[in-house]
Amino acid sequence: MSKTAVADDRGRIVIPYEIREELGDRYRVVKLRDRIELIPLEDDPVEGLRAAVGGAFEGRSVEEIKREAREAAREDAVDDETQ
């Protein structure tokens, strides 16, 4: 589906009803070199992340994922300091 939208004097663009019905009301606005993209956001961002990465986080809690990410960041920081 392709539609044309024009920003109003306050910079607002209306997303057509049919698209909002299918994809929802929340979007991440991403500026690329030559365009912008609207990426629909899940109501539950963790579920959206799980959907995006497949089974990579299967069976692991959000707390476990956060702890592992912090540990990896800490290790990277220490490695950077020792080089």
C-alpha positions in Angstrom: 0.0 0.0 0.0 1.3 3.4 -0.8 -0.3 6.7 0.2 0.9 10.3 0.1 1.0 12.4 3.3 1.7 16.0 3.7 3.0 17.6 7.0 0.8 20.4 8.4 2.2 23.7 9.6 3.2 22.0 13.0 5.0 19.1 11.3 2.3 16.5 11.9 1.5 13.8 9.4 -1.6 11.7 9.6 -1.1 8.0 9.2 -4.1 6.6 7.2 -6.7 4.7 9.2 -6.2 1.4 7.3 -2.5 1.4 8.1 -3.1 2.3 11.8 -5.7 -0.5 12.0 -3.2 -3.0 10.6 0.0 -1.8 12.3 -1.0 0.1 15.3 -0.6 3.7 16.6 3.1 3.7 17.8 6.0 4.0 15.5 9.8 4.6 15.7 10.8 7.3 13.3 14.2 6.4 11.7 16.1 8.9 9.6 18.1 7.3 6.9 20.5 9.0 4.5 17.8 9.7 1.9 14.5 9.1 3.6 12.7 8.4 6.9 11.0 5.1 7.8 8.2 4.5 10.3 8.7 1.2 12.1 5.7 -0.1 14.0 6.3 -0.7 17.7 4.7 -3.5 19.7 2.6 -2.7 22.7 5.0 -4.9 24.6 8.6 -3.9 23.5 10.1 -7.1 24.9 7.7 -9.2 22.8 8.7 -7.1 19.8 12.4 -7.7 20.5 11.7 -11.4 20.9 9.9 -11.5 17.6 12.8 -9.6 15.9 15.5 -11.9 17.1 13.7 -15.2 16.9 14.6 -17.8 19.5 17.7 -16.1 20.7 16.1 -15.2 24.1 13.9 -18.2 24.3 13.2 -19.3 27.9 15.1 -16.4 29.5 13.6 -13.6 31.6 14.1 -9.9 30.9 16.2 -9.7 34.1 18.5 -12.4 32.8 18.9 -10.7 29.5 19.6 -7.3 31.2 22.2 -8.9 33.6 24.0 -10.6 30.7 24.0 -7.4 28.7 25.5 -5.4 31.6 28.1 -8.0 32.2 29.1 -8.0 28.5 29.3 -4.2 28.5 31.4 -4.2 31.6 33.8 -6.8 30.1 34.0 -4.7 26.9 34.8 -1.6 28.9 37.6 -3.4 30.9 39.0 -4.8 27.6 39.1 -1.3 26.1 40.9 0.1 29.1 43.6 -2.6 29.0 44.4 -2.1 25.4 
